[in-house]
Each structure stands twice: as C-alpha cells, then as structure tokens.
Amino acid sequence: MDEQQTPYEQLGGEEGLKRLVDRFYEIMDSDPAAKETRDLHTTRLHGANRKLLMFLSGWLGGPNLYIEQFGHPRLRRRHMPFKIGNREAEQWMYCMKKALADVGVEAGLAQHLEKALTNTAQHMRNVVEMDEA
C-alpha cells in the first residue's frame, strides 16, 4: 500500500473507482448470497451505483462529489428507512470484498478498505437482532 497516495489514487482514480463500484453492484444484482441486501434497493441499481461512486470518491480522498451535490452524507440517517441488520451488513461486505478481489485491488489496500468499510457497514445497522437483545 503506497502511503504517499490517497486510496482514491491507489485505486486508479475515477476509472478505478468506477470499475470497483460497477463490479460491486454486478455482484449484488446477481449473487443469491446478497439477496436481502439487494432487496433493499429499487429494481434498478443505477441511482445507488452513482451515489456510492460519488460518496466513495470523497471518502477515499478524491473529489467530494457527493458532498458537492447532496451535502453531508449523514449515512446512518439516510439509511434509516431500510431494515439493516447483521445479515444485510455482512452481505454488503461480501459484495465489496468480492469486488475488491475481482478488480485486483492490491492486498494491503484491500485489507485497509475492508476494515474501514466493515466498521461503516456495522455502523449502518438499525435493527436489534435476537441474539443482541
């Protein structure tokens, strides 16, 4: 992992990030292991794809596209209308881990991103599971 570059740059800038996000949603749309997370989305994933690309751009140290268009992400608040439990968070990460591997993200960077994104996915949970009660 090159610490002189932002993760955005290490991924290949906009083109590399677009490949990652496109692959992420291809997996979510086609892999039965992501069914519950896929079901949280509308029939078409184009809008979610675009917003994730914009969000990740700024989050990874590139242009703050999401903030410029929509303001502060307020991720948890924006996702409150959707039931997100352990299963959904794990399925989201399943898709992201596969996408990181499929587009050939360098191992050190992939590991760093997986850790940070897992924390974010867990933060998005808004349903108390039976084993947590």
trRosetta pair geometry for C-beta under 8 A, 3 or more apart (Angstrom, degrees):
i j d omega theta_ij theta_ji phi_ij phi_ji
1 10 6.9 7 -151 -138 71 159
1 106 6.5 164 -82 106 61 125
1 108 3.5 -122 -30 115 98 122
1 109 4.8 146 -109 -61 98 70
1 112 6.2 78 -110 -14 158 139
2 5 4.8 36 104 24 114 104
2 10 5.9 174 48 -98 98 110
5 9 3.9 -118 -176 88 110 127
5 10 5.0 139 102 -55 122 81
6 9 4.8 98 53 6 76 98
6 10 7.0 -139 96 -3 41 88
6 60 6.3 113 150 146 105 70
6 61 2.8 -142 -163 105 137 147
6 62 6.7 174 104 -53 142 61
7 10 5.3 -55 -143 40 36 115
7 11 6.3 37 156 -21 67 104
7 60 4.3 -103 87 -160 104 93
7 61 5.8 125 38 17 73 116
7 109 6.3 145 -132 -154 88 107
7 112 7.2 -144 -98 103 124 127
7 113 6.6 131 -156 -77 141 105
8 11 6.0 -59 -154 34 26 109
8 13 6.4 48 153 -111 85 41
8 17 6.6 -15 -142 -58 75 130
8 57 6.5 66 -122 -154 128 50
8 60 3.9 130 -61 115 81 104
8 61 4.5 -146 6 70 111 80
8 62 3.4 -180 -160 -42 158 98
9 12 7.8 76 -180 -52 32 10
9 13 6.2 18 -115 -65 48 73
9 61 7.1 -56 -5 97 87 120
9 62 7.5 156 -45 -79 63 90
10 106 7.0 -84 173 29 112 124
10 109 5.2 -167 134 -108 140 149
11 16 3.9 169 141 119 74 126
11 17 5.3 76 116 -66 138 70
11 20 6.3 -45 -164 -23 129 140
11 60 6.8 -10 5 169 134 154
11 105 6.6 -21 -113 -114 81 105
11 109 7.4 -176 -67 158 74 146
12 15 5.4 -73 134 79 109 88
12 16 2.3 123 57 -44 104 128
12 17 7.3 -161 71 -18 78 60
12 19 7.5 14 68 23 138 124
13 16 5.9 98 47 21 45 100
13 17 6.9 -89 129 -2 28 101
13 62 6.8 126 -142 -112 59 132
14 17 5.8 -61 -144 42 27 109
14 18 6.1 32 157 -24 65 107
14 57 7.1 14 -103 -114 75 116
14 62 7.2 148 -67 -172 69 154
15 18 5.7 -54 -147 34 28 113
15 19 6.6 31 154 -20 63 102
16 19 5.7 -50 -152 31 33 112
16 20 6.6 33 151 -18 64 105
16 103 7.5 127 -164 157 74 133
17 20 5.6 -53 -150 36 35 113
17 21 6.2 28 156 -13 69 107
17 53 6.2 118 135 -146 107 81
17 56 6.0 174 -160 107 120 119
17 57 6.2 107 144 -86 169 73
17 60 7.0 -175 -100 47 126 154
17 62 7.1 -92 -34 4 154 158
18 21 6.0 -57 -141 42 30 105
18 22 6.0 32 159 -20 66 109
18 53 6.2 31 -99 -129 64 130
19 22 5.9 -57 -144 39 25 111
19 23 6.2 23 158 -17 63 110
19 103 5.0 131 128 -132 111 134
20 23 6.0 -62 -150 38 26 108
20 24 6.3 33 152 -26 64 107
20 56 7.8 -122 91 132 126 161
20 99 5.5 94 -165 149 67 115
20 100 6.9 27 -138 -89 110 55
20 103 5.2 -108 -87 27 67 162
20 105 7.2 46 -99 -57 120 121
21 24 5.4 -47 -146 31 33 119
21 25 6.6 22 159 -9 64 104
21 49 5.9 121 149 -161 109 76
21 52 5.3 162 -138 101 119 110
21 53 4.6 -113 17 -77 175 85
21 56 6.7 -172 -72 32 117 146
21 99 7.8 61 -86 178 15 151
22 25 6.3 -64 -153 42 28 101
22 26 6.3 33 150 -24 65 107
22 49 6.9 50 -95 -155 54 125
23 26 5.4 -51 -145 33 34 116
23 27 6.4 35 156 -19 65 102
23 98 7.8 -143 146 114 105 82
23 99 4.2 142 104 -138 104 92
23 102 5.2 -172 -176 87 143 130
23 103 5.4 -159 6 -48 158 108
24 27 6.1 -60 -158 34 27 108
24 28 6.4 22 150 -15 64 110
24 52 7.3 -111 86 125 144 155
24 95 5.3 83 -162 144 72 104
24 96 5.8 14 -123 -96 115 58
24 99 4.0 -25 -74 -64 68 163
25 28 5.2 -49 -139 40 40 114
25 29 5.9 39 159 -21 69 108
25 45 4.8 159 -167 141 128 147
25 48 7.0 145 -107 95 127 106
25 49 5.0 -46 -32 -91 162 102
25 52 7.8 165 -53 40 111 146
25 95 7.9 56 -78 174 26 136
26 29 5.9 -60 -145 39 25 109
26 30 6.2 -10 166 8 63 118
27 30 6.5 -82 -140 50 22 89
27 31 5.1 -3 -178 -5 70 127
27 34 6.6 95 134 -10 82 152
27 94 8.0 -152 145 119 130 80
27 95 4.5 161 98 -141 121 85
27 98 5.1 141 -124 88 158 132
27 99 5.9 -126 3 -60 137 90
27 102 7.7 -179 -58 -4 124 152
28 31 7.0 -43 -97 38 15 96
28 34 4.8 -114 -131 133 57 152
28 37 6.3 -89 -142 105 107 110
28 38 5.1 159 166 -86 84 91
28 41 7.7 68 143 4 132 146
28 45 7.2 132 87 -114 121 152
28 91 8.0 96 -122 149 86 98
28 92 7.9 14 -100 -117 120 54
28 95 4.6 17 -64 -120 85 154
29 38 6.3 136 -99 -130 36 125
29 45 6.0 -104 -72 -16 118 146
31 34 4.9 66 81 10 98 105
31 94 7.8 -141 110 125 145 117
31 95 7.1 177 46 -96 134 87
31 98 7.6 97 -43 46 165 170
32 35 5.5 3 -165 -49 55 109
33 91 6.7 -179 137 -129 70 92
33 94 5.9 -112 127 143 117 154
34 37 5.0 -59 -175 52 82 111
34 38 5.3 91 121 -32 91 101
34 91 4.5 135 -128 -179 64 108
34 92 7.8 103 -141 -74 106 34
34 94 6.2 -158 -80 81 94 119
34 95 5.2 55 -100 -59 146 112
35 38 5.6 -59 -143 37 27 111
35 39 6.2 29 159 -24 65 107
35 91 7.6 -101 39 -140 46 152
36 39 5.6 -52 -148 32 30 115
36 40 7.3 41 150 -29 59 95
36 87 5.4 26 65 126 157 118
36 88 5.5 -107 118 -84 110 77
36 91 5.9 159 60 -3 91 161
37 40 5.8 -43 -163 15 39 115
37 41 7.9 30 147 -14 60 101
37 87 8.0 -151 -46 128 86 76
37 88 4.9 133 -86 -148 81 72
37 91 3.9 -165 -15 101 126 125
37 92 5.2 175 -134 -62 149 72
37 95 7.1 -133 92 -12 149 132
38 41 6.1 -63 -169 30 43 109
38 91 8.0 -97 -17 149 73 136
40 82 4.8 62 -158 -158 117 129
40 83 7.4 -143 -103 54 109 68
40 84 7.4 41 -108 -78 156 82
40 88 6.6 66 -36 -140 141 130
41 45 5.8 23 155 -102 149 81
41 48 5.4 -53 -132 -29 123 156
42 45 7.5 173 67 -80 77 40
42 47 7.0 34 37 40 132 122
42 48 7.5 175 29 -26 90 111
44 47 7.2 85 103 3 94 88
45 48 5.1 -63 -163 50 70 111
45 49 5.3 80 135 -34 89 102
46 49 5.5 -56 -146 34 27 116
46 50 6.4 26 158 -18 64 106
47 50 5.8 -54 -148 35 30 110
47 51 6.3 24 156 -14 65 109
48 51 5.9 -58 -145 41 31 108
48 52 6.1 29 158 -19 67 107
49 52 6.1 -59 -148 36 24 106
49 53 6.4 26 154 -19 61 109
50 53 5.8 -57 -151 36 28 113
50 54 6.4 26 153 -17 64 108
51 54 5.6 -54 -146 38 33 111
51 55 6.1 32 156 -18 67 107
51 66 6.8 75 -162 -113 67 108
51 70 7.9 29 -133 -19 101 154
52 55 5.7 -54 -143 39 32 110
52 56 5.9 26 161 -14 67 110
53 56 6.2 -58 -140 41 23 105
53 57 6.4 37 155 -34 59 104
53 65 7.6 -23 117 77 77 148
54 57 5.8 -47 -154 19 28 119
54 58 7.5 13 158 -3 59 101
54 65 3.9 -116 -147 103 84 113
54 66 4.0 126 131 -66 100 78
54 69 6.7 -43 -169 31 151 130
54 70 7.9 99 121 7 142 116
55 58 6.6 -71 -166 41 33 98
55 59 5.9 23 151 -16 71 120
55 65 7.9 -89 -43 73 25 91
55 66 4.3 47 -83 -51 56 156
55 73 5.8 80 -127 -110 110 132
55 75 7.9 92 -152 -89 144 105
56 59 5.2 -61 -133 46 36 113
56 60 5.5 25 168 -14 73 114
57 60 6.5 -72 -149 41 15 100
57 62 4.3 -81 -174 81 73 118
57 63 5.4 -20 152 65 123 71
57 64 7.3 179 104 -99 97 17
57 65 4.8 39 66 13 145 113
57 66 7.1 156 48 -14 99 90
58 61 7.8 90 -174 -35 30 9
58 62 6.5 -90 -73 71 30 66
58 63 6.6 -60 -75 112 74 37
58 64 3.8 65 -108 -115 126 58
58 65 6.3 -150 -35 25 100 62
58 66 5.7 -110 14 31 129 96
58 67 5.9 98 -97 -1 172 108
62 65 7.9 -5 109 -12 101 100
63 68 7.7 -25 161 -10 96 137
64 67 4.2 -28 164 42 111 117
64 68 5.6 125 104 -29 83 92
65 68 5.8 -58 -147 35 27 114
65 69 6.5 6 163 -3 64 111
66 69 6.3 -73 -152 45 27 97
66 70 5.7 -39 178 38 69 110
66 73 5.9 28 131 -83 137 96
67 70 7.1 -77 -113 61 19 69
67 71 6.3 4 -153 -167 58 14
67 72 6.6 25 -122 -85 92 34
67 73 7.1 -63 -75 -40 77 78
70 73 7.4 65 94 -98 118 50
73 78 7.0 -86 168 2 64 140
74 77 4.2 -32 160 45 108 118
74 78 5.5 116 98 -27 86 95
75 78 6.0 -65 -144 39 24 107
75 79 6.2 5 164 -6 64 115
75 120 7.1 -34 132 -167 167 102
75 123 7.5 62 96 106 126 115
75 124 6.4 -76 143 -93 108 98
76 79 6.1 -72 -148 45 27 102
76 80 6.8 54 151 -55 63 87
76 123 6.3 -89 -76 143 113 92
76 124 6.0 -157 -104 -115 69 53
76 126 7.3 137 -166 -70 88 112
77 80 5.8 -25 -156 -15 35 118
79 82 5.4 -61 -173 43 72 110
79 84 6.1 12 153 -18 120 145
79 124 5.3 -10 86 -158 159 104
79 126 7.0 176 112 -15 93 133
80 126 5.8 158 -124 -124 61 167
82 88 7.9 174 142 -176 108 163
82 126 7.8 108 81 42 60 129
83 88 7.2 154 112 -28 68 151
83 126 7.3 -128 -138 75 36 96
83 127 5.4 43 -164 -56 80 136
84 88 4.6 -116 -139 85 63 141
84 89 6.2 83 174 -53 97 85
84 124 5.2 -57 134 131 159 93
84 125 5.3 -136 117 -116 93 40
84 126 5.3 66 51 22 92 86
84 127 6.3 174 72 2 39 100
85 88 5.6 99 46 14 57 99
85 89 7.1 -114 108 -1 31 95
85 125 6.0 58 -134 -144 27 99
85 127 4.0 -56 -76 70 90 123
85 129 5.6 111 -164 -74 116 95
86 89 5.9 -64 -148 41 29 108
86 90 5.9 25 159 -17 68 112
86 125 6.8 23 -64 -114 48 136
86 129 5.5 4 -8 -61 115 146
87 90 5.9 -60 -146 40 26 109
87 91 6.2 24 157 -19 64 109
88 91 5.7 -54 -143 37 29 110
88 92 6.4 35 155 -23 63 103
88 125 7.8 149 65 -105 102 75
89 92 5.7 -51 -150 31 30 113
89 93 6.6 25 153 -12 63 107
89 121 4.2 129 -160 155 90 99
89 122 5.7 89 -175 -84 153 45
89 124 6.3 160 -98 65 102 101
89 125 5.5 -43 -43 -67 137 97
90 93 5.8 -58 -150 41 32 109
90 94 6.2 43 149 -29 66 102
90 121 7.8 133 -59 143 28 138
91 94 5.2 -44 -145 28 35 119
91 95 6.7 36 155 -17 63 99
92 95 6.0 -56 -159 35 31 109
92 96 6.5 24 148 -15 65 109
92 121 5.2 -179 81 -128 125 124
93 96 5.4 -55 -142 41 37 111
93 97 6.0 39 159 -21 71 104
93 114 7.4 83 -160 -152 104 81
93 117 6.6 149 -112 119 87 105
93 118 5.6 48 -113 -99 141 76
93 121 5.2 -106 -52 3 102 173
94 97 6.1 -53 -145 35 25 108
94 98 6.5 22 156 -14 60 108
95 98 6.0 -60 -150 40 28 109
95 99 6.2 28 154 -21 65 109
96 99 5.6 -54 -144 37 32 112
96 100 6.3 35 156 -22 66 103
96 113 7.9 -135 160 134 118 108
96 114 7.3 157 115 -109 111 70
96 117 5.7 -126 139 137 163 155
97 100 5.8 -51 -147 33 30 112
97 101 6.5 26 154 -13 63 107
97 110 7.9 86 -140 180 64 108
97 114 6.0 52 -97 -114 90 116
98 101 5.8 -60 -151 41 32 109
98 102 5.9 31 154 -22 69 112
99 102 5.6 -54 -137 38 30 111
99 103 6.2 11 168 -4 66 108
100 103 6.8 -66 -144 44 21 95
100 105 4.5 -57 -168 31 80 134
100 110 4.5 128 160 -133 130 104
100 113 6.4 174 -107 81 141 132
100 114 6.9 -104 20 -63 167 96
101 104 7.6 31 175 -73 32 31
101 105 7.4 -67 -70 35 25 88
101 110 7.1 77 -69 -144 60 152
105 109 5.5 -114 169 91 100 110
105 110 4.4 129 101 -71 112 96
105 113 7.2 -41 154 26 156 143
106 109 4.6 70 69 18 93 110
106 110 6.6 -168 85 -14 40 90
107 110 5.6 -56 -141 36 27 112
107 111 6.3 28 160 -20 64 106
108 111 5.8 -54 -148 34 29 111
108 112 6.5 29 153 -18 63 107
109 112 5.6 -55 -149 37 33 113
109 113 6.2 27 156 -15 67 108
110 113 5.9 -59 -146 41 29 107
110 114 6.1 33 155 -24 65 108
111 114 5.7 -51 -143 33 28 114
111 115 6.6 29 157 -19 61 104
112 115 6.1 -59 -156 33 27 109
112 116 6.6 17 155 -9 64 110
113 116 5.8 -60 -145 43 33 106
113 117 5.7 24 161 -13 70 114
114 117 6.0 -60 -136 45 24 105
114 118 6.0 31 160 -26 63 107
115 118 5.9 -54 -147 31 25 112
115 119 6.8 26 154 -17 60 103
116 119 5.9 -54 -157 33 32 112
116 120 6.6 29 148 -16 65 106
117 120 5.3 -51 -147 38 39 113
117 121 6.1 42 153 -22 69 103
118 121 5.6 -50 -142 37 31 112
118 122 6.3 30 157 -16 64 106
119 122 5.9 -58 -149 39 28 109
119 123 6.3 32 151 -23 63 108
120 123 5.5 -55 -149 34 32 115
120 124 6.7 36 152 -26 64 103
121 124 5.8 -53 -156 26 33 115
121 125 7.9 53 146 -39 58 85
122 125 5.9 -25 -168 -7 44 114
128 132 5.3 -133 -167 84 78 119
128 133 5.8 91 149 -76 119 83
129 132 4.6 87 58 4 81 108
129 133 7.4 -135 93 -24 44 83
130 133 5.9 -43 -154 8 35 117
